[in-house]
Amino acid sequence: MNLAILVLAAGKGTRMESDLPKVLHTLRGKPLLAHVLTSCGALHPDRLIAIVGHKAELVQSEIKPQFPEVEFVLQSEMKGTGHAVMQAEGALQNFEGDIVVTNGDSPLLTSETLFDLVEKRRQNDAAAAMLVGRLDDPASYGRVVMREGGAVAEIVEAKDASPEILALQTVNAGTYCFRSKDLWAQLARIGNDNKAGEYYLTDVVGLLTQANEKVVGILIEGCEMTGVNTRAELAALEAQLEEEAQLESEVEAMPS
């Protein structure tokens, strides 16, 4: 299939108010990262790589027994999503094909959606494809401006957006599929001249669209892009999934 998948799992997750790495907090009895890796593994990628950082050895010791096929790459400094992907370039320097980048704290993302993302890039012979969520209240999410036919025109951070752009409900879901040669070529060009001093993966998309390279978007339901940033969010998601499981159980138990 010529597919590599990178899962970003290096963050400390300070808003969880816990010393445990965010991706090891459990949902339905499994670490958040395990949910993501299960969906990724269903695509049978040639390479499945987790980018780890905070308490990397603990993350590896917890995850490796469950997912022996996973490789680990260290991001020793937290300098943004683009910087995280840069750490995997050495491991993938001879790889040619599709590279999916997703997040280790988005446990509801399905394997079907990931498969559709890869197929969308290939069918359109695009430099990249990305997941685009539709939210009633996008709040601080970066807005995705789309052209007719599903092409991505640009990603605009909320703080930089005009009132017209802020009115959009299409947002960056944070999961991408890149043609490998385009990813590395543009990643080498991004900088960190911003307030946070970080390298952003969204800048790669911006450089591609500026160069008139095709980037296509796939609209998904907002629930699939649900990330977990706080204990309250984790508890709410746990309760939601428990309720859904209970309802499903009751339906199955009904006489036909």
C-alpha positions as CSV (number, residue, x, y, z in Angstrom):
1,M,0.0,0.0,0.0
2,N,3.1,2.3,0.4
3,L,1.6,3.9,3.5
4,A,3.3,5.3,6.6
5,I,1.3,6.7,9.6
6,L,2.7,9.1,12.1
7,V,0.9,9.5,15.4
8,L,1.7,12.7,17.4
9,A,2.0,11.6,21.0
10,A,4.7,13.7,22.5
11,G,2.8,16.4,24.5
12,K,2.7,16.6,28.2
13,G,-1.0,17.6,28.4
14,T,-0.6,20.2,31.1
15,R,-4.3,20.9,31.1
16,M,-5.0,17.3,32.3
17,E,-3.3,18.4,35.6
18,S,-1.6,15.1,35.9
19,D,2.0,13.9,35.5
20,L,0.8,11.0,33.4
21,P,1.3,11.7,29.7
22,K,-2.0,12.7,28.2
23,V,-2.1,9.8,25.7
24,L,-1.9,7.3,28.5
25,H,-5.1,8.5,30.2
26,T,-7.7,5.8,29.7
27,L,-11.0,5.8,27.9
28,R,-13.2,2.7,28.2
29,G,-10.3,0.9,29.8
30,K,-7.7,1.7,27.1
31,P,-5.2,4.4,26.8
32,L,-6.2,7.2,24.4
33,L,-3.2,6.4,22.2
34,A,-4.3,2.7,22.0
35,H,-7.6,3.7,20.5
36,V,-5.8,5.7,17.8
37,L,-3.3,3.0,17.1
38,T,-6.0,0.4,16.7
39,S,-7.7,2.6,14.0
40,C,-4.4,3.2,12.3
41,G,-3.3,-0.4,12.4
42,A,-6.5,-1.5,10.6
43,L,-5.1,0.1,7.4
44,H,-2.0,-2.3,7.7
45,P,0.5,0.5,7.0
46,D,4.0,-0.3,6.0
47,R,5.3,1.9,8.9
48,L,3.4,2.9,12.0
49,I,5.4,5.5,14.0
50,A,4.5,7.2,17.3
51,I,6.2,10.5,18.0
52,V,6.8,10.5,21.7
53,G,8.3,13.1,24.1
54,H,7.1,13.6,27.7
55,K,7.9,10.5,29.7
56,A,8.7,8.7,26.4
57,E,10.0,5.5,28.1
58,L,6.7,5.1,30.0
59,V,4.6,5.6,26.9
60,Q,6.8,3.0,25.1
61,S,6.6,0.5,27.9
62,E,2.8,0.8,28.1
63,I,2.1,0.7,24.3
64,K,4.8,-1.7,22.9
65,P,3.4,-4.9,24.4
66,Q,-0.1,-4.1,22.9
67,F,1.3,-2.9,19.5
68,P,4.6,-4.6,18.8
69,E,4.6,-3.2,15.2
70,V,4.8,0.4,16.4
71,E,8.1,2.3,16.0
72,F,8.9,5.2,18.3
73,V,10.7,8.4,17.5
74,L,11.6,10.9,20.1
75,Q,10.7,14.6,20.0
76,S,12.9,15.9,22.8
77,E,11.7,19.5,22.6
78,M,8.1,20.5,22.2
79,K,8.4,22.9,19.2
80,G,5.1,22.3,17.4
81,T,3.4,19.8,15.1
82,G,5.7,20.5,12.2
83,H,8.7,20.0,14.4
84,A,7.3,16.7,15.6
85,V,7.0,15.4,12.0
86,M,10.5,16.6,11.3
87,Q,11.8,14.1,13.9
88,A,10.5,11.2,11.7
89,E,12.2,12.3,8.5
90,G,15.3,10.3,9.2
91,A,13.3,7.1,9.8
92,L,11.4,7.7,6.6
93,Q,14.1,9.2,4.3
94,N,13.9,6.3,1.9
95,F,10.1,5.9,2.1
96,E,8.1,6.8,-1.0
97,G,4.3,6.8,-0.7
98,D,1.6,8.3,1.4
99,I,2.3,9.7,4.9
100,V,-0.7,10.2,7.2
101,V,-0.2,12.4,10.2
102,T,-2.8,12.2,13.1
103,N,-3.0,12.9,16.8
104,G,-2.7,10.5,19.7
105,D,-5.5,12.2,21.7
106,S,-8.3,11.8,19.2
107,P,-9.8,8.4,20.1
108,L,-13.0,8.6,18.0
109,L,-11.2,8.8,14.6
110,T,-12.2,5.6,12.7
111,S,-10.2,3.4,10.4
112,E,-12.8,4.0,7.7
113,T,-12.2,7.7,7.8
114,L,-8.4,7.3,7.6
115,F,-8.8,4.9,4.6
116,D,-11.1,7.5,2.9
117,L,-8.4,10.2,3.5
118,V,-5.7,8.2,1.8
119,E,-8.0,7.2,-1.1
120,K,-9.0,10.8,-1.6
121,R,-5.5,12.0,-2.0
122,R,-4.7,9.2,-4.4
123,Q,-7.8,9.5,-6.5
124,N,-7.2,13.2,-6.9
125,D,-3.4,12.8,-7.4
126,A,-3.2,15.6,-4.9
127,A,-0.1,16.7,-2.9
128,A,-2.2,16.3,0.3
129,A,-5.6,15.6,1.7
130,M,-6.9,16.7,5.1
131,L,-9.9,16.1,7.3
132,V,-12.2,19.0,7.7
133,G,-14.7,19.1,10.6
134,R,-18.0,21.0,10.5
135,L,-18.9,22.5,13.9
136,D,-21.8,24.6,14.9
137,D,-19.6,26.6,17.2
138,P,-16.0,26.5,15.9
139,A,-14.7,28.9,18.6
140,S,-10.9,29.0,18.4
141,Y,-10.4,26.3,15.8
142,G,-8.5,27.3,12.6
143,R,-11.0,27.8,9.8
144,V,-10.6,26.0,6.5
145,V,-11.6,27.9,3.4
146,M,-12.7,25.5,0.7
147,R,-13.3,25.9,-3.0
148,E,-16.0,24.2,-5.0
149,G,-15.2,20.6,-5.6
150,G,-13.6,20.1,-2.2
151,A,-10.2,21.7,-2.8
152,V,-8.7,23.5,0.2
153,A,-7.9,27.2,-0.5
154,E,-6.3,28.0,2.9
155,I,-6.3,27.5,6.6
156,V,-6.8,30.6,8.7
157,E,-6.1,30.8,12.4
158,A,-9.0,32.2,14.3
159,K,-7.0,35.0,15.7
160,D,-6.0,36.1,12.2
161,A,-9.5,35.6,10.6
162,S,-11.8,38.3,9.3
163,P,-15.5,38.3,10.4
164,E,-16.4,36.6,7.2
165,I,-13.8,33.8,7.7
166,L,-14.9,33.4,11.4
167,A,-18.4,32.8,10.2
168,L,-17.3,29.6,8.5
169,Q,-18.1,26.3,10.2
170,T,-15.4,24.3,8.5
171,V,-12.4,23.7,10.7
172,N,-9.1,22.0,10.6
173,A,-9.5,18.5,12.1
174,G,-5.7,18.0,12.4
175,T,-5.3,14.9,10.4
176,Y,-3.5,14.9,7.0
177,C,-2.3,12.6,4.2
178,F,0.7,13.9,2.3
179,R,2.5,12.6,-0.7
180,S,5.9,11.9,0.9
181,K,8.0,14.0,-1.5
182,D,5.8,17.0,-1.1
183,L,5.7,16.7,2.7
184,W,9.5,16.8,3.1
185,A,10.1,19.4,0.5
186,Q,7.7,21.9,2.1
187,L,8.5,20.9,5.7
188,A,12.1,22.1,5.0
189,R,10.7,25.5,4.1
190,I,8.6,26.3,7.2
191,G,9.9,28.6,9.9
192,N,9.0,29.3,13.5
193,D,8.7,33.1,13.3
194,N,5.6,33.3,15.5
195,K,4.8,34.2,19.1
196,A,5.2,30.6,20.3
197,G,8.4,30.0,18.3
198,E,7.0,26.7,17.0
199,Y,6.9,25.0,13.6
200,Y,3.3,24.3,12.5
201,L,2.3,21.6,10.1
202,T,-0.5,23.8,8.9
203,D,2.2,25.9,7.3
204,V,3.0,23.0,5.0
205,V,-0.6,23.1,3.7
206,G,-0.3,26.8,3.2
207,L,2.9,26.5,1.2
208,L,1.3,23.8,-1.0
209,T,-1.7,25.9,-1.8
210,Q,0.4,29.0,-2.5
211,A,2.4,26.9,-5.0
212,N,-0.9,25.9,-6.6
213,E,-0.5,22.3,-5.6
214,K,-3.8,20.5,-5.0
215,V,-4.9,19.9,-1.4
216,V,-8.3,18.3,-1.0
217,G,-10.5,18.2,2.0
218,I,-12.8,15.5,3.4
219,L,-15.7,16.7,5.5
220,I,-16.3,14.6,8.7
221,E,-18.6,14.9,11.6
222,G,-17.3,17.0,14.4
223,C,-17.5,14.1,16.9
224,E,-14.7,12.2,15.0
225,M,-12.2,14.9,15.6
226,T,-12.9,15.1,19.3
227,G,-9.7,15.5,21.2
228,V,-9.2,15.3,24.9
229,N,-7.4,18.1,26.7
230,T,-8.8,18.1,30.2
231,R,-10.0,15.6,32.8
232,A,-13.5,17.1,32.5
233,E,-13.5,16.4,28.7
234,L,-12.3,12.9,29.3
235,A,-15.0,12.2,31.9
236,A,-17.7,13.7,29.6
237,L,-16.5,11.5,26.7
238,E,-16.4,8.4,29.0
239,A,-20.0,9.1,30.0
240,Q,-21.1,9.6,26.4
241,L,-19.6,6.4,25.2
242,E,-21.0,4.5,28.2
243,E,-24.5,5.8,27.4
244,E,-24.2,4.9,23.8
245,A,-23.0,1.4,24.7
246,Q,-25.9,1.0,27.1
247,L,-28.5,2.1,24.5
248,E,-26.9,-0.3,21.9
249,S,-27.1,-3.2,24.5
250,E,-30.8,-2.4,25.1
251,V,-31.6,-2.4,21.4
252,E,-29.8,-5.7,20.9
253,A,-31.8,-7.2,23.8
254,M,-35.2,-6.2,22.4
255,P,-37.2,-9.1,20.9
256,S,-37.3,-9.1,17.1
